[in-house]
Each structure stands twice: as structure tokens, then as C-alpha cells.
Amino acid sequence: MSGTARRRGARLVGVLVLAAGVLGVVLTPPGNGTVLRPAAAPSALPGPVSVVTVPAVAGFPVTLDGVTAYTDAAGRARMPTGSGPDLADRITLVEKAQLAIGGAPVVVRPARIYASDRKVQIAVDVDYFVRFHFADTAGGQLDGATIDTVVVKSETGEVVRVPAAGGAWLQGNRVVGGSGAPRIRDLAWSVQEIQFAGSNVVNASQQRFVPAEQRDVDVELLFFSMTVHMHDAFFAFPQRGSVDLEYPDGNSQRFSLGGDGTLTIPALPRGQYTLTSVGPGPRMSRPLAISRTQDIQLAFYSWLDILSVVGIVVLFAGGLAWVGAIRRGPRPAVHRHRRRLGLRPGAFRSPPPPVLLPESSSVVGERGAG
């Protein structure tokens, strides 16, 4: 055999060996011949799986392929087997679990799953139970039983109506994903509305709180004190009686004044009111806007004041008539018979005196007559 033929044979053998390697076959010499048999693909046994919650929550249940494990204090759990590309599809999570963080009760709700072949990150939302306490602008405590609901809003736009006397579970965090590891961000909430007696007694979005840091929230309500001093309008002495106060929702309440004509109401919600004075005189109403602490001087027109005004008017009219009579002077006398005939003074006048003629005129007249 020539050298060229040997080289061609060597090349052919190399190609066959390479093809056998690529196709997953091996050369096995059983007996006298050479047989090609397919080799079995190497089987990868499932490995362990690590699970972690974000944020870390102890006691959260995670079920993989029907096997349940609970996270430890660091929020981690380890499964002995189960790795694979479809790991996220084989995990089962509860809808929510009531657990504790730092000794405080929380409600944990799974939000998203970040999974690779052997590692699982579970982003969870944590709700905290929040209670509200109320005070007026002066710091005086107010009873929450008189308030119906508190409307709050999170920075994500969620609006919740919370029973004022009870409290509610509010979301305390949000897990933000991205190109890197998930990040935890605490959520802030703000008080939007608290209705009392027909008026909103808070400024919307002014008071904020973070449930993850503050579970007892103090809310300042726009309640103000009002003091009324009622006095006589003319004589200025303190006037006893009462006042009717109509609230913004239309309800009315009567308050009695003290012996010195003074009344103090320590807490009134801001709004538009109507104040009516009640006492020994006609009732008079006036509008009243409560937006700060008020000290009101209320003038009351009593019956004594009204009689005094009437007396002054009568005296003034009588004085004018008397002055006019003096300026006109005495009236002329009228005879009795004229009064009986109903004649006015001057209706009958005395005859004019006779005209005296000169003597010459009388002589000429006699001559002419003769």
C-alpha cells in the first residue's frame, strides 16, 4: 500500500471517530467485529433549591412539588431537591398568612416570584394593623366613637375607608424589581377626609404616616373652641338666656348661658354655623364661620331695649309737636254763635266806616237838588 492510501485511510478513521463522538455513539468490539451502539444521555438528578422572602418573614409556608417548608428568621427555606427550569411553575403559595415581624402582627401576601433553576425569591407585601387617635388643634383628646370613618390614601393610589373606632390592615411596603435584586420600599399613607357633623375636619393629604414605622397614628382634627358673651345691646349688662347652634349638617342644639351671660364650647368642627340668641326678647340669628378659636360678643335686644326705643320715639315726636305749637303762637278766639253755625273765624266782618265828604261837596249837592 502506498503512502497516499495510508493517509486516506487514517483520515477516514478520524472522521468516523469524530462522528461517533458527535452522535453519542461508542465503538464496542464484541468478539470479532466492531458494532456501533447509541450511548445513553447523562441524566441530571434534581438538586437542592433555596427560597428567600423579600422582605425577610419567618414562618411563611412554601410548597414545592407537594412538599412544604417554612422560612426561618432570615426569611430562608431550603428544599433538598426540585431544581429545574420550570421551578416557578411548581411552587404553590398561600394567598395570605398572618405572622409576626418584630413582635408586631402582620399579614403577609405574596406578590411576585423571581426564580432561576435553583433559587427562588418571593416578593411579599406586608400589611400592618393601624389604629387612629384624635385630638383638636389645642391638643385635647377627642373620642373616636363620635367619628364614623377615616378616608386614607397610599402613595400607590389605593383609597381605604377605615372605621375610626376600630382600625384596619394597611399595606406597609412595596417590593420594586429591576435589573438587580428586588428592593424594599416602605409605603406612606395620607389622611384625606374625616366627616363630622357635615364637615370635613382635616386638610386632605396634609397628615402622613408610614404603617411599617407607626401603628398608632395621631390625627389632628380641625376642632376649635368658641366662647360667647351675651350682653344687653343698650345697657351692656350681662344677659342671661341661651343660644341655639345649628351645625353644618342642619342639626341644632341649645346651650344655656351662665349667670354672667357666658358660654364656652370647647370643641366645634370647622364649618358654617347659624347662631340664634334666645332670651327675654325677640330671637335674632347670625351666620358664624368656625375656622379658628372664636370669642364672640353677642348683643341681645331685650324687651326693655325695645320699650326704651319706643319711649324715646314718642318723646321725640311729642317734643317736635310742642316746639311747633310754640312757634305758631296762640290761636284766635272764636265766638259761640260761629261755632254753632260752623263758621270759620272771619266769615262775618264788621261794616266799613262811613265816608266823610267835605262841606263844599254837600252844598253843591243841595243846590243841585234844589
QUIDAUR-V794112 format. One record per pair of residues at least 12 apart in sequence whose ideal C-beta (glycine too) atoms are under 7 Angstrom apart, sorted by the first residue. I is the first residue (numbers start at 1). J is the second residue. D is the distance in whole Angstrom. If there is no record, write none. Layout:
# QUIDAUR-V794112
i | j | d
I | J | D
I | J | D
This chain:
# QUIDAUR-V794112
i | j | d
20 | 36 | 7
24 | 38 | 6
24 | 39 | 5
25 | 37 | 7
25 | 38 | 6
25 | 39 | 6
26 | 39 | 5
46 | 81 | 5
46 | 82 | 6
46 | 83 | 5
46 | 84 | 6
47 | 81 | 7
47 | 83 | 4
47 | 118 | 6
48 | 78 | 6
48 | 79 | 6
48 | 80 | 6
48 | 81 | 7
48 | 83 | 7
48 | 118 | 7
49 | 64 | 6
49 | 79 | 4
49 | 82 | 5
49 | 83 | 5
49 | 87 | 7
49 | 118 | 6
49 | 120 | 6
50 | 76 | 7
50 | 78 | 6
50 | 118 | 7
50 | 119 | 5
51 | 71 | 7
51 | 76 | 7
51 | 77 | 4
51 | 79 | 7
51 | 120 | 5
51 | 122 | 7
52 | 75 | 6
52 | 76 | 5
52 | 121 | 6
53 | 71 | 6
53 | 75 | 4
53 | 122 | 5
53 | 124 | 5
54 | 121 | 6
54 | 122 | 7
54 | 123 | 5
54 | 124 | 7
54 | 175 | 6
54 | 182 | 5
54 | 184 | 6
55 | 75 | 7
55 | 126 | 7
55 | 173 | 7
55 | 184 | 5
56 | 74 | 5
56 | 75 | 3
57 | 71 | 6
57 | 75 | 5
57 | 99 | 6
57 | 101 | 7
57 | 108 | 5
57 | 124 | 6
58 | 71 | 6
58 | 72 | 6
58 | 73 | 5
58 | 75 | 7
58 | 99 | 7
59 | 71 | 6
59 | 99 | 5
60 | 97 | 6
60 | 99 | 7
60 | 108 | 6
61 | 94 | 6
61 | 97 | 7
62 | 77 | 5
62 | 91 | 7
62 | 93 | 7
63 | 91 | 7
63 | 92 | 4
64 | 79 | 5
64 | 82 | 5
64 | 90 | 6
64 | 91 | 5
65 | 82 | 6
65 | 90 | 6
67 | 79 | 7
83 | 117 | 5
83 | 118 | 4
84 | 117 | 6
85 | 117 | 6
87 | 115 | 5
87 | 117 | 6
87 | 120 | 6
88 | 113 | 5
88 | 115 | 4
91 | 113 | 7
91 | 120 | 6
93 | 110 | 4
93 | 122 | 7
95 | 109 | 7
96 | 108 | 7
96 | 109 | 5
101 | 126 | 7
104 | 128 | 7
104 | 215 | 7
105 | 129 | 6
106 | 126 | 5
106 | 127 | 6
106 | 128 | 6
107 | 127 | 4
107 | 169 | 6
108 | 124 | 5
108 | 126 | 6
109 | 124 | 6
109 | 125 | 5
110 | 122 | 6
110 | 124 | 5
111 | 123 | 5
111 | 124 | 6
111 | 125 | 5
111 | 175 | 6
112 | 177 | 7
114 | 177 | 7
114 | 182 | 7
121 | 182 | 6
123 | 175 | 4
123 | 182 | 5
125 | 171 | 6
125 | 173 | 7
126 | 172 | 5
126 | 173 | 5
127 | 169 | 4
127 | 170 | 6
127 | 171 | 5
127 | 172 | 6
128 | 170 | 6
128 | 172 | 5
128 | 211 | 4
128 | 212 | 6
128 | 215 | 6
129 | 167 | 6
129 | 169 | 6
129 | 215 | 6
130 | 167 | 6
130 | 168 | 6
130 | 170 | 5
130 | 211 | 5
130 | 215 | 6
130 | 217 | 6
131 | 167 | 4
131 | 215 | 7
131 | 216 | 5
132 | 144 | 7
132 | 150 | 6
132 | 162 | 7
132 | 164 | 6
132 | 167 | 7
132 | 217 | 5
132 | 219 | 5
133 | 216 | 6
133 | 218 | 5
133 | 219 | 7
134 | 147 | 7
134 | 219 | 5
134 | 221 | 5
135 | 218 | 6
135 | 220 | 6
135 | 221 | 7
136 | 221 | 6
136 | 223 | 4
136 | 267 | 5
137 | 220 | 6
137 | 222 | 7
137 | 223 | 7
137 | 224 | 6
140 | 266 | 7
140 | 267 | 7
142 | 221 | 6
142 | 223 | 7
142 | 267 | 7
144 | 164 | 5
144 | 165 | 5
145 | 165 | 5
147 | 164 | 4
147 | 194 | 6
147 | 196 | 6
148 | 164 | 6
148 | 195 | 6
149 | 161 | 5
149 | 162 | 6
149 | 163 | 6
149 | 164 | 6
150 | 162 | 5
150 | 164 | 5
150 | 191 | 6
150 | 194 | 5
151 | 192 | 5
151 | 193 | 4
152 | 189 | 5
152 | 190 | 7
152 | 191 | 6
152 | 192 | 6
153 | 189 | 7
153 | 190 | 6
153 | 192 | 5
154 | 171 | 6
154 | 187 | 5
154 | 189 | 5
155 | 187 | 6
155 | 188 | 5
156 | 174 | 7
156 | 187 | 7
170 | 189 | 6
170 | 211 | 5
171 | 187 | 6
172 | 186 | 6
172 | 187 | 6
172 | 211 | 4
172 | 212 | 4
173 | 185 | 7
173 | 186 | 5
173 | 187 | 6
173 | 212 | 6
174 | 187 | 6
186 | 210 | 5
186 | 212 | 5
186 | 213 | 7
188 | 208 | 5
188 | 210 | 5
189 | 208 | 7
189 | 209 | 6
189 | 211 | 7
190 | 205 | 5
190 | 207 | 7
190 | 208 | 5
191 | 207 | 5
191 | 219 | 6
192 | 204 | 5
192 | 205 | 7
194 | 221 | 7
196 | 269 | 5
197 | 247 | 5
197 | 248 | 6
197 | 249 | 5
197 | 269 | 5
198 | 247 | 6
198 | 248 | 4
198 | 249 | 3
198 | 271 | 7
199 | 248 | 5
199 | 269 | 5
199 | 270 | 6
199 | 271 | 4
201 | 221 | 5
201 | 222 | 5
201 | 223 | 7
201 | 269 | 5
201 | 270 | 6
202 | 219 | 7
202 | 221 | 6
202 | 222 | 7
207 | 219 | 6
207 | 220 | 7
222 | 269 | 7
222 | 270 | 4
223 | 267 | 4
223 | 268 | 6
223 | 269 | 6
224 | 268 | 6
224 | 270 | 7
224 | 290 | 6
224 | 292 | 6
224 | 293 | 5
224 | 294 | 7
225 | 264 | 7
225 | 265 | 7
225 | 266 | 5
225 | 267 | 7
225 | 293 | 5
226 | 265 | 5
226 | 268 | 5
226 | 290 | 7
226 | 294 | 4
226 | 296 | 7
227 | 262 | 7
227 | 264 | 5
227 | 295 | 5
227 | 296 | 7
228 | 243 | 6
228 | 262 | 7
228 | 263 | 4
228 | 296 | 5
228 | 298 | 6
229 | 261 | 6
229 | 262 | 5
229 | 296 | 7
229 | 297 | 5
229 | 298 | 7
230 | 257 | 6
230 | 261 | 5
230 | 277 | 6
230 | 298 | 4
230 | 300 | 5
231 | 261 | 6
231 | 299 | 7
231 | 300 | 7
232 | 300 | 6
232 | 302 | 6
232 | 305 | 7
233 | 299 | 4
233 | 300 | 6
233 | 301 | 5
233 | 305 | 6
234 | 305 | 4
234 | 308 | 6
238 | 260 | 5
238 | 261 | 3
239 | 261 | 5
239 | 279 | 6
239 | 300 | 4
239 | 302 | 7
240 | 257 | 6
240 | 259 | 7
240 | 261 | 6
240 | 279 | 7
241 | 257 | 6
241 | 277 | 7
241 | 278 | 5
241 | 279 | 3
242 | 254 | 5
242 | 255 | 6
242 | 256 | 5
242 | 257 | 6
242 | 278 | 5
243 | 255 | 6
243 | 257 | 7
243 | 263 | 6
243 | 275 | 6
243 | 276 | 6
243 | 277 | 6
243 | 278 | 6
244 | 276 | 4
244 | 278 | 6
245 | 273 | 6
245 | 275 | 6
246 | 273 | 6
246 | 274 | 4
247 | 273 | 6
248 | 271 | 4
248 | 272 | 6
248 | 273 | 7
268 | 290 | 5
270 | 290 | 5
270 | 291 | 5
271 | 290 | 6
272 | 287 | 7
272 | 289 | 6
273 | 288 | 4
273 | 290 | 6
274 | 287 | 6
274 | 288 | 7
275 | 288 | 5
277 | 298 | 6
277 | 300 | 5
279 | 300 | 6
279 | 302 | 7
280 | 302 | 5
280 | 303 | 6
281 | 300 | 6
281 | 301 | 6
281 | 302 | 4
281 | 303 | 5
282 | 301 | 7
284 | 301 | 7
332 | 345 | 5
